[in-house]
Amino acid sequence: MALHFELVTPAQLVRSEEVHMVVVPGTEGEFGVLEGHAPFMSTIRDGAVQVYKTAGGAPEEIQVRGGFAEVGANGLTVLAEHVDA
């Protein structure tokens, strides 16, 4: 099973893919999301979203600034104010 992950800015859809796990820099601390995670919403701080494509693999880091993260039935959506490409 895989987690559906979307990274969105006000201007565009940056990512939409199936991954193993994502670690998000929440304002209350980092949190990891796997498939089947309970519904959850958090503001995010400036930092790196770490995307693990496979279990045990090295993460890809995507720098984000501000926004929200929502975990729901469809997976994880990160709505970032800005993504550094």
N, C-alpha and C positions, 0 to 999 in steps of 0.2 A: 504494500500500500504506500501511497505517496501523498504528500501535502501539496495542495494547490496554493501557489504563492503569486501574488500580484503586487507590484510596486508601481504606484501612480503618483504623478505630480499634477498640479492644476493644468499644465500644458499638454501632458501626454501620458500614455501607458508606457512605462519604461520596461517592465518585465511581466510576463504571464507564463508560468511554467510549473511543472511537477518537480518537487524536490524532496529530500529526506527530512531536513530540519532547517529552521531559520532562527537565529538569535537576534533579538531586537533590543536597541538601547532605550529602554523605557525611562521615563523621568524618575520612577521609583526604583530603578535598577534594571539590569539586563534580564530578559526572559527568553526562554527557548520554546519553540512551538513545533510539535510533531503532529502527524495525522491523528485525528480523534481528540485533539485538545478541547477542553471545555470552552464555551463561549466567553469572550474576554475583550475588554477594550482598554486602551492605555494611550496617554500622550507619549510622544517620543522626544528624546533630547538629541542634540547634535552628536553624531558618532557614526559608527560603522554597523550596518546590518550585515550579519554573517550568514551566507547561504551555503548550506551543506547539500550538495547534489546527491551524495551517497553516504551510507553509514560508514564512519571511519575515514572518510575522505577529508581533504584539506578544504577549509571554507574559502569562498570568494567573498571579499569585502566590498561593500558598496557604501560610500559616504553619503549620509543624509543630513538634512538640517530641518528640524522641527516637523510637527505633524502629529498623526494619529496612527495607531495600529488596531485592527479589529480582527478577532478570530471568530469565525462563525461556521455554520454548516458547510459553506463552500470553501473553507480554508482560511488563509491569512491574507489580509489586504493591508498594505502599508501605504498611507496617504501622506507623502512627504511634501513639505513646502518647497524643498529644493533637493536635487540629487546631483552630486558631483560626478561627471562622466569621466 
